[in-house]
Amino acid sequence: MPLPDDRRFVMTSSSTATPASDVHPVLRRSTAPPAALALLGQAHTTLDEAAAMETPNERYALAHLAALRAAAAVLAVRGRPEATARRRARIRPAWEVLPELAPELVEWSALFASGADRRARAEAGIRGAAGPRDADDLIRDAGMFLRLIERMLALQPVLPRTSPETL
């Protein structure tokens, strides 16, 4: 049966065709919390800005920031408060925490951690901190990392909540 006006339709339990709701597909499929989805959106925006910048320093710094925001989305989903006051007292870089919470991202964490000093120099405006090739490579790597994170979070299983009766 042809669909009127080429609209998407969903079959309801009463077998009547109704227009599909205007729900964003990522939000519908994802089990990630809104904060993580917002961070992923910011990462995309930052990566687009990086690609549009003219100087290698700006491009490098923004690409690294995009990767950091993608990592923050993973931490927002999988992160747990530190168990001891001693561990809470020390602020740790995201690239150090990420492998503990997402062991599958160890290599990515190492890659972006190795570029943190260069990012700081690039942000400080130090001439030659990042070359054109460095910036292009990091934009490409940050894009792949972001896509990987999106797939990873979309497949994140929903863990059952612990009710007071089961404790």
N, C-alpha and C positions, 0 to 999 in steps of 0.2 A: 504494500500500500504506500503510495507516495506521500511524503511529508509536506504539509502545507507550508508555503513560504520558505522552504529549505531550513526550517528551524529544527533544532534538536528536540526530540521528544522522549519522554520517559514513560514506561508503562507502569501504571499503578496497580494495586491489588484488585481494583474493580475492572481491570482490562480496558481502561479508557486512556487515550493518549493525552498527556498534559505537557505543556512546555517545561523543559528542564529548568531547574532553578539556577539563578545566576550566582553560582558558588565558584570561587576560584579553585581550579583543579588541584593546585598544590596544597591548599588548605584542606581540601576534602580528603586527599590521599595521605597526608602527612600526619604522623603522630607527634611531631615536634611541637613544643610549646610556642605561643606567639612571640616570645622574646627571641627564640632561636630563629624563627622565620623572619623577624625584623632584622636581625643581624645578617642573615643571608641576603636580604634585600639591600642592606647597606653595603655589603661586600660587592654585590653586582654593580651598584652605582659607583662605588670607589674604583672598581676595575675599569669601568667605562671611562671615568675621569682620567685614570692613568693612561689609557690608550690615546686620549685626546691631548695630553700635555705635550709641550714642545721639548723641554729639556730632559735629558736622561735622569738627572737627579730627581726631578718631580715625578717622572714616570716610575722610577724605581721605588721611591718612598710610598707612593700611592698603591702600587701593586703589592708591596709588602703589607701595607695596612689592610688591603682587601683580604689577603690570606689570613691575617690576624683576626679579622672579623669573622671569617669562616670558621677558624679554630674556636673562637669565642662561642659560636653557635653550638659546636659539639660540647664545649664545657657547660653551656646552659642546659643541655639535654642530659648529659651524663655526670655532671659535677655533683659532688657531695661535700658538705662542710668537713674540714679537717677534724680528725678525732681528738687530737690533743692540743692543748693551748700552745705548746712549744712549736708545733708545726704551723699553727695559725699565726703566730707572731711574725713569721718570715714570709714576706711577699715573694712569690715565685713567678717567673715568666711563664706565659701561656705555653711556650714551646717546651718547657720542662714538665708541665702538668699534663699536657695533652697525651703523651705516650702512656702515662699511667692509666688514663681513663679510656683511651682508644689505642690499644697496642698495635692495631693495624695501620696506624698513622705514624709509626716511629720514624720511617725514612723521610716523610714529609716534614715532620717536626725538626729533624736534623737539618734538612735543607733550608728551611726558613729561619731556624735559629742561627745558622751560619751567616745569614744575610742581615741579622739584626744590627750589627755594628755599622755595616755599610749603609743601612737605612738611616741610622742616627746621623752619620756623616752627610748623607744626601739631604736630610731634613735641615741640617745646620747650614746647608748651602756651600759646603766645602767643594770647591771646584774639582771636577774629575772624580768625585766619590763613586759615581756610577757611570759607566760608558753606555753608549747606545745599545750595544749587544747585551750588556748586563740587564738593562731595562727591558729590552724585548724578551729575553729569556725569562725574566721574572714575571712579566705580564702573562706569558704563555703558561708558566708553571702555576701561577696563582689561579688562572682560569681552569686548568685541569683539577687543581685541588678543590676549588669551589664546586665544580660539577661532581666530584667524588663525594664531597660532604653532603651535597643535596641528595644524591642517591642513597648514601648511607643513612641519613636521617629519615628519608621517606620510607625506608625499610625497617626502621627502628621498631621492635616489637613493643606493644603496650604491656607493661608489667601490671599484674593485678595489684590493687591497693590492699594493704593489710587492714582488716577491720579489727576493732577492739576485741571482738569475740574470739578471733583466731590467735591472739597473743597469749 
